[in-house]
Amino acid sequence: MRHGKKFNHLGRKSAHRQAMLANMASSLIEHKRINTTVAKAKALRMYVEPLITKSKDDSTHSRRVCFSYLRNKYAVTELFREIAPKVATREGGYTRIIKTGYRLGDSAEMCMIELVDFNDLYGGGEKKAKTRRSRRGGAKKVTDVAAETASEVKEASTEAAEDVQDKADGTDAAEENKEA
């Protein structure tokens, strides 16, 4: 019976499961995305997200804790040097699972798990400022913008009129010089 068993055992003994998750987490950290089954990806998400949170605090203790989970010093270095600074402002949800269909051999549901801040296709490159729209302030803002553009047009037209006037004055002065 599975009374009180909160996580997926993935059909493996605990040592095999821990080794598999450590290898998958190291691969995810080094390559930023991996293809796997949905069940393994969900288990991996629960395994790797606390490690990424721990990597925000760059101390000897947190490095040793992450190394005890990952068992790969290159993955730990990558985690603390490249991933931690990128996710410093994010409060969670460091991974994304994208379902890709079914495997041909056994029809297992496949997916791609990736680190969110390292994908440029989904807007990871540049962040837009959040704007709020409301009914109250909308008309006021539009009139302010219209007034600004109207004043700019008025200034441009007065400048053009002054230029025309200067040219006209210049031609009058030239005519007077010819007559004299």
C-alpha positions as CSV (number, residue, x, y, z in Angstrom):
1,M,0.0,0.0,0.0
2,R,1.1,3.6,-0.6
3,H,-0.5,5.3,2.4
4,G,1.2,8.6,3.2
5,K,3.6,8.4,0.2
6,K,3.8,11.9,-1.1
7,F,6.2,11.7,-4.0
8,N,6.4,9.5,-7.1
9,H,8.7,6.5,-6.7
10,L,9.2,6.2,-10.5
11,G,9.3,2.4,-10.3
12,R,12.8,2.4,-8.7
13,K,14.4,1.8,-5.4
14,S,15.5,4.9,-3.4
15,A,19.2,4.7,-4.3
16,H,18.5,4.3,-8.0
17,R,16.0,7.1,-7.9
18,Q,18.4,9.5,-6.1
19,A,21.2,8.7,-8.5
20,M,18.9,9.3,-11.5
21,L,17.6,12.6,-10.1
22,A,21.1,13.8,-9.4
23,N,22.2,12.9,-12.9
24,M,19.2,14.6,-14.5
25,A,19.6,17.7,-12.3
26,S,23.3,18.0,-13.3
27,S,22.3,17.6,-17.0
28,L,19.6,20.2,-16.6
29,I,22.0,22.7,-15.0
30,E,24.7,22.2,-17.5
31,H,22.5,22.1,-20.7
32,K,19.6,24.3,-19.5
33,R,17.0,22.0,-21.0
34,I,16.5,18.2,-21.3
35,N,14.0,15.9,-22.8
36,T,12.4,13.3,-20.5
37,T,9.1,11.8,-19.5
38,V,6.5,14.0,-17.7
39,A,6.6,11.9,-14.5
40,K,10.4,12.2,-14.3
41,A,10.2,15.9,-15.1
42,K,7.8,16.6,-12.3
43,A,10.0,14.7,-9.9
44,L,13.0,16.6,-11.2
45,R,11.3,19.9,-10.6
46,M,10.7,19.1,-7.0
47,Y,14.4,18.0,-6.7
48,V,16.1,20.9,-8.5
49,E,14.1,24.0,-7.5
50,P,15.1,24.0,-3.8
51,L,18.7,23.7,-5.0
52,I,18.4,26.8,-7.2
53,T,16.8,28.7,-4.3
54,K,19.7,27.6,-2.1
55,S,22.2,28.8,-4.7
56,K,21.1,32.4,-4.3
57,D,23.1,32.5,-1.0
58,D,26.7,31.9,-2.2
59,S,28.2,30.4,1.0
60,T,30.4,27.4,1.7
61,H,27.5,25.7,3.5
62,S,25.0,26.1,0.6
63,R,27.7,24.9,-1.9
64,R,28.3,21.8,0.1
65,V,24.6,21.1,0.4
66,C,24.1,21.5,-3.3
67,F,27.1,19.2,-4.0
68,S,25.6,16.5,-1.7
69,Y,22.5,16.5,-3.9
70,L,24.1,17.0,-7.3
71,R,27.4,15.0,-6.8
72,N,29.0,16.9,-9.7
73,K,31.4,19.8,-9.0
74,Y,31.0,21.2,-12.5
75,A,27.3,21.4,-12.1
76,V,27.6,23.1,-8.7
77,T,30.0,25.7,-10.2
78,E,27.6,26.3,-13.1
79,L,24.7,26.6,-10.7
80,F,26.4,29.2,-8.5
81,R,28.2,31.2,-11.2
82,E,25.7,31.4,-14.0
83,I,22.2,30.4,-12.9
84,A,22.1,32.0,-9.4
85,P,22.7,35.6,-10.7
86,K,20.0,35.2,-13.4
87,V,17.4,34.0,-11.0
88,A,18.3,36.3,-8.1
89,T,15.1,38.4,-8.5
90,R,12.8,35.4,-9.2
91,E,11.0,34.1,-6.2
92,G,10.3,30.6,-7.5
93,G,9.2,28.7,-10.6
94,Y,12.7,28.3,-12.1
95,T,11.7,25.5,-14.4
96,R,9.2,25.1,-17.2
97,I,7.7,21.8,-18.4
98,I,6.6,21.7,-22.1
99,K,4.8,18.6,-23.3
100,T,6.1,17.3,-26.6
101,G,3.9,14.3,-27.3
102,Y,4.2,10.6,-26.9
103,R,7.3,8.3,-27.2
104,L,7.0,5.9,-30.2
105,G,8.1,2.7,-28.4
106,D,5.9,2.7,-25.3
107,S,3.6,5.7,-25.7
108,A,5.1,7.4,-22.6
109,E,4.2,11.1,-22.4
110,M,7.3,13.0,-23.2
111,C,8.2,16.6,-22.4
112,M,11.0,19.1,-22.3
113,I,12.0,20.6,-19.0
114,E,14.0,23.8,-19.1
115,L,15.2,26.7,-17.0
116,V,12.9,29.6,-17.5
117,D,15.4,32.5,-17.5
118,F,17.6,30.8,-20.2
119,N,15.0,30.6,-22.9
120,D,14.9,33.6,-25.3
121,L,11.8,32.4,-27.2
122,Y,9.4,32.9,-24.2
123,G,10.6,36.4,-23.4
124,G,13.6,35.7,-21.2
125,G,15.7,38.2,-22.9
126,E,14.2,41.6,-22.0
127,K,11.5,42.3,-19.6
128,K,8.7,44.9,-20.2
129,A,7.6,47.3,-17.6
130,K,4.2,46.3,-16.2
131,T,1.4,48.8,-16.9
132,R,-2.0,49.0,-15.4
133,R,-5.0,50.0,-17.3
134,S,-8.0,51.6,-15.6
135,R,-11.1,53.5,-16.7
136,R,-10.5,56.4,-14.4
137,G,-7.1,57.7,-15.6
138,G,-7.3,56.6,-19.3
139,A,-9.0,59.7,-20.7
140,K,-6.8,62.1,-18.7
141,K,-3.7,60.5,-20.1
142,V,-5.0,60.7,-23.6
143,T,-5.8,64.4,-23.3
144,D,-2.4,65.1,-21.8
145,V,-0.7,63.3,-24.8
146,A,-3.0,65.2,-27.2
147,A,-2.1,68.6,-25.6
148,E,1.6,67.8,-25.7
149,T,1.5,66.9,-29.4
150,A,-0.6,70.0,-30.1
151,S,1.9,72.2,-28.4
152,E,4.7,70.6,-30.3
153,V,2.9,71.2,-33.6
154,K,2.2,74.8,-32.6
155,E,5.9,75.3,-31.8
156,A,7.0,73.8,-35.1
157,S,4.5,76.0,-37.0
158,T,5.7,79.1,-35.3
159,E,9.3,78.2,-36.0
160,A,8.5,77.6,-39.7
161,A,6.7,81.0,-39.8
162,E,9.7,82.7,-38.3
163,D,11.9,81.1,-40.9
164,V,9.7,82.2,-43.7
165,Q,9.6,85.7,-42.2
166,D,13.4,85.8,-42.0
167,K,13.7,84.7,-45.6
168,A,11.2,87.3,-46.7
169,D,13.1,90.0,-44.8
170,G,16.3,88.9,-46.4
171,T,14.8,89.2,-49.9
172,D,13.4,92.7,-49.2
173,A,16.9,93.8,-48.0
174,A,18.4,92.3,-51.2
175,E,15.9,94.3,-53.4
176,E,16.6,97.5,-51.5
177,N,20.4,97.0,-52.1
178,K,19.7,96.5,-55.8
179,E,17.7,99.7,-56.1
180,A,20.4,101.7,-54.3
